[in-house]
Amino acid sequence: MDTKVKSDGSSTDYYKIPQGATELLDLIEHKNMSFGIGNIFKACYRLGEKHGTDAAYDLRKIIFFASRALAQLEKEAEHG
């Protein structure tokens, strides 16, 4: 069963912010993001704004967690 939402180019349900969401953690929990994907989401949102880091740090973090998520997805697909 395909549960993906087809976009017609306008705003779709997957972009709507859930009622009562006031911080990123609310969105991460609403989307049931894993630890790694949640870290990607947070790093994208704050890109270069966290004290003591720069945009390159956040981009490396995004790449690190994305690589791990992709490897896990490929492993699951391989083992069906």
C-alpha positions in Angstrom: 0.0 0.0 0.0 1.4 3.4 -1.0 1.0 5.9 1.8 2.9 8.7 0.1 1.0 12.0 -0.6 1.1 13.2 -4.2 1.9 16.9 -4.5 0.2 19.2 -7.1 2.8 21.9 -6.5 0.9 23.7 -3.7 1.0 23.1 0.0 0.2 19.6 1.1 -0.6 17.9 4.4 3.0 16.9 5.0 4.0 20.6 5.3 1.3 21.4 7.9 2.5 22.1 11.4 0.5 20.1 14.0 -1.7 22.1 16.3 0.1 22.9 19.6 3.6 22.5 18.1 5.8 25.2 19.7 9.3 23.8 19.1 11.3 21.5 16.9 10.9 18.5 19.2 7.1 18.7 18.7 7.6 18.3 15.0 10.2 15.6 15.4 7.8 13.6 17.5 4.8 14.3 15.3 6.7 12.8 12.3 8.1 9.9 14.4 11.7 10.8 13.3 14.5 8.6 14.4 17.4 10.0 16.5 19.5 10.5 13.4 16.8 12.1 11.2 15.9 14.3 14.1 19.5 15.5 14.3 19.5 16.2 10.6 16.3 18.3 11.0 17.7 20.3 13.9 21.0 20.9 12.2 19.2 22.1 9.1 17.1 24.5 11.1 19.9 26.0 13.0 22.5 25.9 10.2 25.5 27.9 11.4 23.6 29.6 14.3 24.7 27.4 17.2 27.3 29.1 19.4 30.7 27.5 19.1 30.0 25.9 15.7 29.7 27.1 12.1 27.7 26.0 9.0 30.4 23.6 8.0 30.0 21.7 11.4 26.3 21.5 10.9 26.7 20.3 7.2 29.1 17.6 8.3 26.6 16.5 11.0 23.9 16.4 8.4 26.0 14.3 6.0 27.1 11.9 8.9 23.5 11.2 10.0 22.2 11.1 6.4 24.9 8.5 5.4 24.0 6.3 8.4 20.2 6.6 7.6 20.9 5.7 4.0 23.0 2.7 4.9 20.3 1.5 7.3 17.6 1.9 4.6 19.7 0.0 2.0 20.5 -2.8 4.5 16.7 -3.1 5.3 15.9 -3.2 1.5 18.6 -5.8 1.0 17.2 -8.1 3.7 13.6 -7.5 2.7 
